């Protein structure tokens, strides 16, 4: 190896000598008058050069011999192996190259100056020599120039780019989002194909990452356009509700049976339907009452989520469940509503326990409370019941009572004979108050829609941690066969763990089949990076010492999408992975792309949106708005209903006791 290098080095030296020799011949020939004037000519050289010029024409013009000299100089530099230098730049070499060319090739005019011949000759030789040396230096520097290809991609963008799905794969359930992604330095068009939304979809991203605009809104539009029944939890009412309402107006013909549009909104009863989530006909077992109570209490006390099964958690839940089921039993559910349950719970112990204890169907639920009451353990009893009474008292508002005591529709949203699109609105300023009531709707809806032979349906939940869904993990795991698509939007996995507990949050995020993520940081970014896996990436290294330079190239498996990339995504950029079907296989499931939404078209569409109309008219025949009066009267009526119920039940119990006493005396 070393012998080959020495031989190559000798060849390069010889080539450079030829270049210098040709340069000297150029000087001798074109400066011949000066050499002749000073008697420095060589007759033999003259004869040889004349014959050479006659055969080759090399000296017909100075350019020809100069080009020949530079050609051999370039050949000598090609084989030169210099020690690499980090200080050398292409710009510096270019300056040497341009100056060298100018001095070397444009100095012929110096020989024609009207000055002394010897001065002209000196200037010609000097510029030619300096130009030659600059070009020689340029050639030598080229061999020492560092290969800066590694520095062109300092963020490793090309290495971490990978092929993504570019084919549109659409079916009757799919959601398809156009994308633009980068592959080996070139931008390409692609598609995110959610061909199986029934395997659940998770959308994460910090505020402003674009998860609602780019993903959630598109799910609403495309699923309504494909004839889905739909439930939407609209945290910032009416952002999502307006989209759903106006999309439905354009797509009624996509449904076999025309769907109805319903809204639940506690802030403005005029723009809200009324719905009783504890409708007696929808509650067939005491376990329905227990699940409703469970959802209400855990929404009011989210710290209880991780304390399920403990005495002071289960006690108030059981107590509320027994009240709900009692109202279901009383006169066939005449007063079975959430507002009536709140009012009954606020009555005196002396009224509540005798009434509940007189019903065999709930005897086992209330027996511990009745025993404590009869045994005088009031401190323990107060501790058990106060944790239900105090938070529920915050829900005693006329607007909430109005909305939850009516019955404009039922919650079987995906009933093929009566499909519905329901939007439930929350208010960030009152989420602690509304959360329990809305959670009750959620729990009942999830149970009612997750049944066979129903219409395909979509559950859209934005800002999931703001509300507790009882049975959400079970819905994700089992609803696929019942054609229930679930989309969950939340900002961060840690937020989900905080509000749902680590165990339940882990189950939720691990059972989601389709994942979209905008910018997230910390553990969330690390978990996503691990989920996406690794790809083969090229690594290059350069080692420089005073004698030589060595370059090595290797490959290794590294993160397909590093956590640092996920933590620095721009608005509209998403990473994620989709699930496929047996009959619709997706080769490139993972994506890292910009979701391309036609912003101009969306804004134009939204400018034509209709406002959600008033649903309830509180104006009397004289044109006076009596909303406050009507809602307050309803509030007072519910209180009166419970007062009359308690009075009637106490009289019944006393009557029964009198009869039993007379029987014993006889």
PLY file of the C-alpha trace (Angstrom):
ply
format ascii 1.0
element vertex 666
property float x
property float y
property float z
element edge 665
property int vertex1
property int vertex2
end_header
0.00 0.00 0.00
2.79 2.39 0.96
4.71 1.47 -2.24
1.68 2.38 -4.34
1.42 5.69 -2.57
5.11 6.43 -3.18
4.78 5.53 -6.86
1.72 7.79 -7.17
3.60 10.60 -5.45
6.53 10.29 -7.90
4.15 10.35 -10.84
2.50 13.52 -9.56
5.91 15.15 -9.07
6.89 14.26 -12.64
3.61 15.65 -13.98
4.20 18.89 -12.12
7.72 19.14 -13.59
6.21 18.85 -17.09
3.81 21.65 -16.18
6.68 23.87 -15.01
8.74 22.99 -18.12
5.87 24.02 -20.39
5.57 27.26 -18.44
9.29 27.98 -19.01
8.92 27.28 -22.73
6.03 29.75 -22.84
8.22 32.44 -21.24
11.15 31.73 -23.56
9.03 31.81 -26.71
6.87 34.84 -26.02
9.61 36.85 -24.34
12.17 35.89 -27.03
12.90 39.51 -28.00
14.09 40.32 -24.49
16.25 37.20 -24.33
17.67 38.03 -27.80
18.43 41.64 -26.85
20.43 40.41 -23.88
22.11 37.57 -25.86
20.41 34.88 -23.75
18.96 32.79 -26.56
19.85 29.12 -27.07
20.10 28.08 -30.76
19.35 24.42 -30.13
16.28 25.37 -28.10
15.16 27.67 -30.88
15.35 24.86 -33.44
13.49 22.39 -31.19
10.73 24.88 -30.33
10.20 25.82 -33.99
9.80 22.17 -34.98
7.49 21.55 -31.96
5.33 24.54 -32.86
5.19 23.48 -36.49
3.94 20.04 -35.51
1.55 21.00 -32.69
0.83 24.72 -33.07
1.37 25.05 -29.33
3.08 28.42 -29.63
0.80 29.98 -32.20
-0.86 31.70 -29.26
0.27 31.95 -25.66
-3.09 30.57 -24.52
-2.30 27.10 -25.90
0.92 26.57 -23.98
-0.61 28.07 -20.87
-3.55 25.65 -21.07
-1.16 22.72 -21.52
0.83 23.83 -18.47
-2.33 24.21 -16.36
-3.62 20.82 -17.54
-0.52 19.05 -16.24
-0.68 21.14 -13.04
-4.27 20.01 -12.47
-3.27 16.37 -13.06
-0.49 16.68 -10.51
-2.90 18.12 -7.92
-5.50 15.37 -8.40
-3.28 12.77 -6.84
-2.13 14.94 -3.95
-3.31 13.80 -0.53
-2.98 16.68 1.89
-3.80 16.76 5.58
-7.35 18.07 6.00
-7.82 21.51 7.52
-10.96 22.75 9.27
-9.95 26.39 8.67
-9.98 26.10 4.88
-13.17 27.12 3.15
-14.42 26.90 -0.40
-14.67 30.69 -0.49
-10.98 31.11 0.27
-9.99 28.62 -2.42
-12.28 30.32 -4.94
-10.51 33.66 -4.33
-7.12 32.06 -5.06
-8.54 30.40 -8.16
-10.04 33.57 -9.65
-6.94 35.70 -8.94
-4.68 33.00 -10.36
-6.70 32.74 -13.56
-6.72 36.51 -14.04
-2.96 36.86 -13.55
-2.11 33.75 -15.55
-4.31 34.23 -18.62
-4.73 38.00 -19.02
-1.12 39.17 -18.88
-0.40 39.00 -22.63
-1.18 42.71 -22.95
1.84 43.49 -20.76
4.17 42.51 -23.60
2.61 45.20 -25.83
2.94 48.13 -23.46
4.81 51.18 -24.86
7.41 50.91 -22.08
10.87 49.37 -22.04
11.02 45.81 -23.35
12.84 44.54 -20.28
10.16 46.02 -17.99
7.36 44.46 -20.03
9.12 41.09 -19.91
9.64 41.34 -16.15
5.97 42.16 -15.55
4.86 39.29 -17.82
7.08 36.75 -16.06
6.11 38.04 -12.60
2.33 37.91 -13.21
2.61 34.53 -14.92
4.61 33.12 -12.03
2.34 34.56 -9.33
-0.75 33.35 -11.20
0.78 29.89 -11.54
1.67 29.75 -7.83
-1.88 30.84 -6.87
-3.37 28.11 -9.05
-0.92 25.61 -7.57
-1.90 26.70 -4.08
-5.56 26.40 -5.03
-5.00 22.82 -6.21
-3.10 21.88 -3.05
-5.78 23.45 -0.84
-8.49 21.48 -2.61
-6.86 18.26 -1.42
-6.90 19.60 2.16
-10.48 20.86 2.10
-12.72 19.09 4.63
-15.77 17.29 3.31
-18.46 19.36 5.00
-21.40 17.22 3.89
-21.94 16.28 7.52
-22.29 19.91 8.49
-24.92 20.58 5.83
-27.42 18.54 7.85
-26.53 19.55 11.38
-30.01 18.62 12.66
-29.83 15.16 11.06
-33.00 15.84 9.08
-32.13 13.61 6.12
-31.07 10.66 8.27
-34.28 10.84 10.25
-36.56 11.15 7.23
-38.31 8.01 6.09
-40.82 6.92 3.43
-44.46 7.65 4.31
-47.80 6.64 2.87
-48.53 8.48 -0.39
-51.63 6.58 -1.50
-55.13 7.71 -0.60
-56.90 4.74 1.06
-60.55 5.57 1.61
-63.51 3.51 2.82
-66.96 4.18 4.30
-65.52 4.79 7.78
-62.11 6.34 7.09
-60.74 9.77 7.85
-58.12 10.89 5.31
-55.78 13.82 5.85
-53.43 15.16 3.12
-49.85 15.75 4.19
-46.52 17.11 3.05
-43.35 15.47 4.32
-39.61 15.53 3.65
-37.61 12.58 2.29
-33.89 12.90 1.54
-34.09 16.67 1.25
-37.13 16.72 -1.06
-40.71 17.60 -0.17
-43.30 14.98 -1.07
-47.08 14.69 -0.88
-48.66 12.00 1.30
-51.79 10.84 3.12
-52.64 9.90 6.67
-55.29 7.21 6.24
-57.27 6.36 9.38
-58.94 3.38 7.73
-60.09 1.90 11.03
-61.27 4.68 13.37
-63.02 2.07 15.53
-59.65 1.16 17.06
-59.74 4.59 18.77
-57.72 7.70 18.01
-55.68 9.80 20.41
-54.71 13.40 19.59
-52.13 15.05 21.84
-50.42 18.41 21.65
-49.69 21.48 23.69
-52.11 24.44 23.36
-51.73 26.00 19.92
-50.18 22.94 18.27
-53.15 22.70 15.90
-54.71 19.45 17.08
-58.29 20.75 16.93
-57.96 22.56 13.61
-55.95 19.89 11.79
-57.37 16.66 13.23
-60.47 16.90 15.46
-62.40 19.25 13.18
-61.62 17.01 10.20
-62.94 13.94 12.03
-66.21 15.78 12.68
-66.57 16.94 9.07
-65.66 13.64 7.43
-67.65 11.38 9.75
-70.82 13.46 9.42
-70.29 13.43 5.63
-70.21 9.61 5.86
-73.43 9.30 7.85
-72.19 8.74 11.41
-74.27 9.34 14.51
-72.15 11.49 16.75
-71.49 12.60 20.32
-69.26 15.67 20.79
-67.93 16.93 24.09
-67.31 20.60 23.30
-65.12 21.95 26.09
-65.08 25.49 24.68
-68.68 25.67 23.54
-69.58 26.36 20.75
-66.35 25.85 18.74
-67.00 22.25 17.72
-70.79 22.55 17.86
-70.89 25.16 15.08
-68.82 22.92 12.82
-71.02 19.90 13.50
-74.27 21.83 13.00
-73.26 23.43 9.71
-71.68 20.25 8.37
-74.89 18.36 9.11
-76.96 20.96 7.24
-75.05 20.03 4.06
-75.10 16.26 4.59
-78.62 15.21 5.61
-78.89 13.12 2.44
-75.97 10.92 3.59
-78.16 9.31 6.28
-80.75 6.58 5.59
-82.93 8.24 8.26
-82.67 12.00 8.72
-80.75 12.63 11.98
-81.73 15.10 14.67
-79.33 17.69 16.08
-79.31 18.24 19.85
-77.38 20.54 22.18
-76.85 20.47 25.94
-75.72 23.85 27.24
-76.13 24.94 30.86
-74.95 28.53 30.26
-77.76 29.46 27.89
-80.96 27.41 28.31
-82.46 29.10 25.25
-79.85 27.32 23.10
-80.15 24.00 24.89
-82.41 21.01 24.70
-83.55 19.31 27.87
-82.54 15.75 28.60
-82.86 13.53 31.65
-79.81 11.23 31.82
-81.57 9.21 34.56
-84.58 8.49 32.39
-86.41 5.58 34.09
-86.94 3.66 30.85
-83.16 3.64 30.27
-82.36 2.34 33.77
-83.14 -1.35 34.09
-81.03 -2.34 37.09
-79.69 -0.89 40.32
-76.21 -1.18 38.77
-77.26 1.58 36.37
-77.92 3.77 39.38
-74.57 2.79 40.90
-72.65 3.62 37.71
-74.40 6.99 37.50
-73.55 7.78 41.12
-69.99 6.59 40.57
-69.53 8.94 37.59
-71.04 11.92 39.41
-68.91 11.55 42.52
-65.63 10.89 40.71
-66.15 13.96 38.54
-66.69 16.01 41.69
-63.70 14.47 43.47
-61.09 13.42 40.90
-58.64 12.44 43.62
-60.98 9.55 44.39
-60.17 7.94 41.04
-57.03 6.38 42.51
-58.78 5.55 45.79
-61.58 3.41 44.40
-62.67 0.72 46.85
-61.82 2.69 49.98
-64.50 3.10 52.64
-64.87 6.89 52.50
-65.02 6.76 48.69
-67.50 3.92 48.29
-69.82 5.10 51.08
-71.06 8.35 49.44
-71.25 6.58 46.06
-73.46 3.84 47.50
-75.56 6.41 49.30
-76.18 8.44 46.12
-76.86 5.23 44.15
-79.52 4.19 46.67
-81.23 7.62 46.31
-81.22 7.40 42.51
-82.68 3.90 42.56
-85.27 4.92 45.15
-86.43 7.71 42.81
-86.52 5.15 40.00
-88.78 2.92 42.08
-91.05 5.65 43.44
-94.23 5.84 41.34
-92.44 4.22 38.40
-89.73 6.91 38.23
-91.99 9.96 38.33
-89.24 12.03 39.99
-86.20 10.12 38.73
-83.98 13.03 37.66
-80.60 14.28 38.82
-82.02 17.56 40.24
-84.56 15.58 42.31
-81.72 13.39 43.61
-79.77 16.48 44.73
-82.82 17.86 46.52
-83.60 14.56 48.23
-80.00 14.25 49.38
-80.24 17.62 51.12
-83.17 16.55 53.35
-82.75 15.74 57.06
-81.39 12.35 58.10
-84.59 11.73 60.08
-86.49 11.86 56.77
-84.00 10.17 54.42
-83.11 6.99 56.29
-86.59 5.81 57.29
-87.73 6.27 53.67
-84.76 4.49 52.08
-84.81 1.74 54.71
-88.43 0.94 53.90
-87.58 -0.26 50.36
-86.30 -3.87 50.27
-84.71 -3.32 46.83
-82.14 -0.89 48.28
-81.98 -2.24 51.80
-78.47 -3.67 51.40
-77.16 -0.39 50.00
-78.47 1.77 52.87
-78.23 -0.70 55.76
-74.81 0.57 56.99
-76.13 4.14 57.01
-79.40 3.22 58.74
-77.49 1.22 61.37
-75.14 4.14 62.02
-78.11 6.50 62.27
-80.03 4.27 64.63
-76.90 3.61 66.70
-76.22 7.32 67.12
-72.90 7.24 65.22
-73.58 10.69 63.80
-69.93 11.67 63.45
-69.17 8.69 61.21
-72.43 9.22 59.31
-71.68 12.88 58.73
-68.22 12.02 57.42
-69.68 9.51 54.97
-72.51 11.64 53.64
-71.00 15.13 53.79
-68.53 14.18 51.03
-71.57 13.69 48.77
-73.74 16.52 50.09
-71.19 19.34 49.97
-69.98 18.99 46.35
-73.48 18.17 45.03
-74.87 21.31 46.63
-72.74 23.33 44.17
-74.82 21.87 41.33
-78.10 23.26 42.66
-78.59 25.93 40.03
-81.87 26.76 38.25
-80.29 26.47 34.77
-78.85 23.02 35.45
-82.14 21.88 37.01
-84.01 23.10 33.93
-81.84 21.27 31.40
-81.62 17.99 33.35
-85.27 17.68 34.34
-86.79 17.69 30.85
-87.04 14.96 28.26
-86.66 16.32 24.70
-84.70 13.28 23.51
-83.15 10.01 24.64
-79.46 9.19 24.72
-79.50 6.21 22.35
-77.70 8.31 19.74
-76.99 5.52 17.26
-80.54 4.18 17.12
-80.96 3.37 13.37
-84.61 4.55 13.49
-83.75 7.86 15.20
-80.06 8.82 14.71
-78.80 11.85 16.59
-75.88 14.22 16.72
-75.46 15.49 20.26
-73.12 18.30 21.29
-72.54 18.75 25.01
-71.02 22.10 25.93
-68.80 22.87 28.88
-67.40 26.17 30.11
-63.73 26.43 31.18
-64.74 28.88 33.93
-67.29 26.45 35.39
-65.88 23.04 34.51
-65.72 21.96 38.17
-69.49 22.55 38.50
-70.63 21.29 35.11
-68.23 18.36 34.99
-70.29 16.07 37.22
-73.53 16.69 35.33
-71.88 16.26 31.94
-70.06 13.16 33.15
-73.45 11.65 33.91
-74.50 12.17 30.29
-71.22 10.67 29.12
-71.54 7.53 31.23
-75.10 6.89 30.09
-74.26 7.54 26.42
-71.24 5.22 26.42
-73.32 2.40 27.84
-76.24 2.93 25.46
-74.30 3.27 22.19
-71.96 0.31 22.77
-74.48 -2.26 21.55
-74.83 -4.44 18.49
-76.94 -3.73 15.40
-76.73 0.03 15.81
-75.79 2.79 13.39
-72.08 3.56 13.04
-71.24 6.29 15.51
-68.42 8.61 16.49
-67.51 9.84 19.98
-65.45 13.05 19.85
-64.00 14.19 23.16
-61.78 17.27 23.15
-59.82 18.11 26.34
-60.52 14.70 27.86
-58.92 15.38 31.29
-61.46 18.10 32.05
-64.14 15.45 32.54
-64.18 11.89 33.91
-65.65 9.19 31.67
-66.64 6.09 33.53
-65.98 3.06 31.31
-63.94 4.87 28.68
-61.19 2.22 28.66
-63.80 -0.48 28.21
-65.41 1.46 25.34
-62.08 1.63 23.49
-61.43 -2.06 24.05
-64.87 -3.40 23.08
-66.62 -0.86 20.84
-64.75 -1.79 17.65
-67.15 -4.60 16.80
-70.11 -2.28 17.43
-68.85 0.35 14.97
-68.17 3.02 17.60
-65.28 5.33 16.70
-63.65 7.12 19.62
-61.43 10.20 19.35
-59.77 11.53 22.49
-58.04 14.91 22.57
-55.71 15.88 25.41
-52.62 18.00 25.82
-50.21 15.58 27.43
-50.01 12.07 28.86
-49.06 13.47 32.27
-52.26 15.54 32.27
-54.23 12.37 31.63
-52.43 10.54 34.44
-53.11 13.40 36.85
-56.86 13.41 36.25
-57.53 9.73 35.52
-54.93 8.07 37.68
-51.82 6.31 36.41
-53.41 2.88 36.01
-56.45 3.98 34.00
-54.47 6.50 31.95
-51.95 3.80 31.01
-54.74 1.49 29.84
-56.30 4.27 27.75
-53.12 5.33 25.98
-51.96 1.73 25.39
-55.25 0.64 23.79
-55.43 3.55 21.33
-54.73 2.24 17.82
-54.30 5.56 15.97
-52.14 8.25 17.50
-51.60 11.87 16.41
-49.21 14.11 18.28
-48.33 17.73 17.85
-45.69 19.31 20.07
-45.34 17.53 23.43
-42.35 17.43 25.76
-40.82 15.37 28.54
-41.98 11.81 29.18
-44.79 12.09 26.64
-42.29 12.78 23.85
-40.06 9.91 25.02
-42.95 7.44 25.13
-44.06 8.41 21.64
-40.53 8.14 20.28
-40.27 4.61 21.69
-43.64 3.71 20.20
-42.55 4.75 16.69
-39.46 2.52 16.82
-36.11 2.83 15.07
-34.71 3.02 11.56
-31.29 2.33 10.03
-29.27 5.54 9.86
-25.87 6.34 8.31
-23.06 7.71 10.47
-19.84 9.31 9.17
-16.74 10.34 11.07
-13.49 12.07 10.07
-10.17 11.66 11.91
-7.36 14.13 11.23
-3.73 14.00 12.40
-0.62 15.79 11.20
0.23 13.12 8.65
-3.10 11.88 7.28
-6.87 12.05 7.25
-9.22 9.06 7.56
-12.97 8.87 6.97
-15.27 6.09 8.17
-18.93 5.36 7.39
-21.18 3.10 9.46
-24.87 2.34 9.94
-26.83 1.87 13.13
-30.41 1.67 14.38
-31.59 4.92 15.90
-34.89 6.57 16.78
-37.16 7.11 13.80
-38.55 10.26 15.43
-36.44 11.40 18.43
-38.11 12.91 21.47
-36.32 16.21 20.80
-37.99 16.44 17.37
-41.43 15.84 18.91
-40.72 18.52 21.51
-39.98 21.10 18.79
-42.72 20.48 16.24
-44.19 23.55 14.56
-47.90 24.32 14.51
-49.59 21.97 12.06
-46.73 19.43 12.14
-47.71 16.04 13.53
-46.10 12.70 14.22
-48.00 9.51 14.79
-48.99 6.07 13.63
-52.20 4.57 12.26
-53.73 1.12 12.50
-54.79 -0.82 9.41
-57.18 -3.63 8.46
-56.65 -7.05 6.94
-58.34 -5.86 3.75
-56.58 -2.47 3.80
-52.96 -2.95 4.78
-50.86 0.17 5.25
-47.16 -0.42 4.72
-46.01 2.93 6.07
-48.00 3.38 9.28
-45.75 5.94 10.97
-45.81 9.55 9.82
-43.94 12.79 10.51
-45.53 15.42 8.34
-47.40 18.68 8.03
-51.14 18.15 7.71
-52.12 20.31 4.75
-55.48 21.92 5.41
-56.83 24.38 2.87
-57.04 27.30 5.29
-58.51 29.66 2.70
-61.31 27.21 1.83
-62.04 26.54 5.51
-62.27 30.24 6.33
-64.53 30.82 3.36
-66.75 27.94 4.49
-66.86 29.18 8.08
-67.81 32.68 6.91
-71.03 31.15 5.58
-71.84 29.24 8.78
-75.25 29.71 10.31
-75.56 30.40 14.03
-77.05 27.68 16.17
-80.72 28.66 16.42
-82.63 29.22 19.66
-84.08 25.89 20.75
-86.48 26.92 23.49
-88.69 29.99 23.16
-89.30 31.62 26.54
-91.26 34.54 25.08
-94.95 34.73 25.99
-97.78 35.80 23.66
-97.14 39.44 24.62
-93.51 39.26 23.45
-91.99 39.32 26.96
-88.99 37.06 27.61
-89.85 35.07 30.73
-86.82 32.75 30.72
-85.66 33.57 34.26
-89.18 33.26 35.64
-89.90 29.92 33.92
-86.55 28.42 34.93
-86.96 29.59 38.54
-90.46 28.17 38.71
-89.11 24.83 37.50
-86.41 25.03 40.19
-88.99 25.67 42.90
-91.25 22.92 41.53
-88.48 20.34 41.90
-87.98 21.40 45.50
-91.72 21.16 46.08
-91.86 17.72 44.40
-89.32 16.36 46.87
-91.04 18.04 49.81
-94.34 16.42 48.86
-92.62 13.07 48.20
-90.97 13.12 51.63
-94.21 14.10 53.31
-96.15 11.33 51.55
-93.50 8.71 52.35
-93.24 9.72 56.02
-97.04 9.48 56.34
-96.94 6.06 54.65
-94.26 4.82 57.02
-96.15 6.12 60.06
-99.33 4.49 58.78
-97.53 1.19 58.29
-96.06 1.43 61.79
-99.53 2.08 63.26
-100.98 -0.91 61.44
-98.12 -3.15 62.58
-98.53 -1.94 66.16
-102.29 -2.75 66.13
-101.61 -6.18 64.70
-99.12 -6.88 67.48
-101.62 -5.75 70.19
-104.29 -8.03 68.81
0 1
1 2
2 3
3 4
4 5
5 6
6 7
7 8
8 9
9 10
10 11
11 12
12 13
13 14
14 15
15 16
16 17
17 18
18 19
19 20
20 21
21 22
22 23
23 24
24 25
25 26
26 27
27 28
28 29
29 30
30 31
31 32
32 33
33 34
34 35
35 36
36 37
37 38
38 39
39 40
40 41
41 42
42 43
43 44
44 45
45 46
46 47
47 48
48 49
49 50
50 51
51 52
52 53
53 54
54 55
55 56
56 57
57 58
58 59
59 60
60 61
61 62
62 63
63 64
64 65
65 66
66 67
67 68
68 69
69 70
70 71
71 72
72 73
73 74
74 75
75 76
76 77
77 78
78 79
79 80
80 81
81 82
82 83
83 84
84 85
85 86
86 87
87 88
88 89
89 90
90 91
91 92
92 93
93 94
94 95
95 96
96 97
97 98
98 99
99 100
100 101
101 102
102 103
103 104
104 105
105 106
106 107
107 108
108 109
109 110
110 111
111 112
112 113
113 114
114 115
115 116
116 117
117 118
118 119
119 120
120 121
121 122
122 123
123 124
124 125
125 126
126 127
127 128
128 129
129 130
130 131
131 132
132 133
133 134
134 135
135 136
136 137
137 138
138 139
139 140
140 141
141 142
142 143
143 144
144 145
145 146
146 147
147 148
148 149
149 150
150 151
151 152
152 153
153 154
154 155
155 156
156 157
157 158
158 159
159 160
160 161
161 162
162 163
163 164
164 165
165 166
166 167
167 168
168 169
169 170
170 171
171 172
172 173
173 174
174 175
175 176
176 177
177 178
178 179
179 180
180 181
181 182
182 183
183 184
184 185
185 186
186 187
187 188
188 189
189 190
190 191
191 192
192 193
193 194
194 195
195 196
196 197
197 198
198 199
199 200
200 201
201 202
202 203
203 204
204 205
205 206
206 207
207 208
208 209
209 210
210 211
211 212
212 213
213 214
214 215
215 216
216 217
217 218
218 219
219 220
220 221
221 222
222 223
223 224
224 225
225 226
226 227
227 228
228 229
229 230
230 231
231 232
232 233
233 234
234 235
235 236
236 237
237 238
238 239
239 240
240 241
241 242
242 243
243 244
244 245
245 246
246 247
247 248
248 249
249 250
250 251
251 252
252 253
253 254
254 255
255 256
256 257
257 258
258 259
259 260
260 261
261 262
262 263
263 264
264 265
265 266
266 267
267 268
268 269
269 270
270 271
271 272
272 273
273 274
274 275
275 276
276 277
277 278
278 279
279 280
280 281
281 282
282 283
283 284
284 285
285 286
286 287
287 288
288 289
289 290
290 291
291 292
292 293
293 294
294 295
295 296
296 297
297 298
298 299
299 300
300 301
301 302
302 303
303 304
304 305
305 306
306 307
307 308
308 309
309 310
310 311
311 312
312 313
313 314
314 315
315 316
316 317
317 318
318 319
319 320
320 321
321 322
322 323
323 324
324 325
325 326
326 327
327 328
328 329
329 330
330 331
331 332
332 333
333 334
334 335
335 336
336 337
337 338
338 339
339 340
340 341
341 342
342 343
343 344
344 345
345 346
346 347
347 348
348 349
349 350
350 351
351 352
352 353
353 354
354 355
355 356
356 357
357 358
358 359
359 360
360 361
361 362
362 363
363 364
364 365
365 366
366 367
367 368
368 369
369 370
370 371
371 372
372 373
373 374
374 375
375 376
376 377
377 378
378 379
379 380
380 381
381 382
382 383
383 384
384 385
385 386
386 387
387 388
388 389
389 390
390 391
391 392
392 393
393 394
394 395
395 396
396 397
397 398
398 399
399 400
400 401
401 402
402 403
403 404
404 405
405 406
406 407
407 408
408 409
409 410
410 411
411 412
412 413
413 414
414 415
415 416
416 417
417 418
418 419
419 420
420 421
421 422
422 423
423 424
424 425
425 426
426 427
427 428
428 429
429 430
430 431
431 432
432 433
433 434
434 435
435 436
436 437
437 438
438 439
439 440
440 441
441 442
442 443
443 444
444 445
445 446
446 447
447 448
448 449
449 450
450 451
451 452
452 453
453 454
454 455
455 456
456 457
457 458
458 459
459 460
460 461
461 462
462 463
463 464
464 465
465 466
466 467
467 468
468 469
469 470
470 471
471 472
472 473
473 474
474 475
475 476
476 477
477 478
478 479
479 480
480 481
481 482
482 483
483 484
484 485
485 486
486 487
487 488
488 489
489 490
490 491
491 492
492 493
493 494
494 495
495 496
496 497
497 498
498 499
499 500
500 501
501 502
502 503
503 504
504 505
505 506
506 507
507 508
508 509
509 510
510 511
511 512
512 513
513 514
514 515
515 516
516 517
517 518
518 519
519 520
520 521
521 522
522 523
523 524
524 525
525 526
526 527
527 528
528 529
529 530
530 531
531 532
532 533
533 534
534 535
535 536
536 537
537 538
538 539
539 540
540 541
541 542
542 543
543 544
544 545
545 546
546 547
547 548
548 549
549 550
550 551
551 552
552 553
553 554
554 555
555 556
556 557
557 558
558 559
559 560
560 561
561 562
562 563
563 564
564 565
565 566
566 567
567 568
568 569
569 570
570 571
571 572
572 573
573 574
574 575
575 576
576 577
577 578
578 579
579 580
580 581
581 582
582 583
583 584
584 585
585 586
586 587
587 588
588 589
589 590
590 591
591 592
592 593
593 594
594 595
595 596
596 597
597 598
598 599
599 600
600 601
601 602
602 603
603 604
604 605
605 606
606 607
607 608
608 609
609 610
610 611
611 612
612 613
613 614
614 615
615 616
616 617
617 618
618 619
619 620
620 621
621 622
622 623
623 624
624 625
625 626
626 627
627 628
628 629
629 630
630 631
631 632
632 633
633 634
634 635
635 636
636 637
637 638
638 639
639 640
640 641
641 642
642 643
643 644
644 645
645 646
646 647
647 648
648 649
649 650
650 651
651 652
652 653
653 654
654 655
655 656
656 657
657 658
658 659
659 660
660 661
661 662
662 663
663 664
664 665
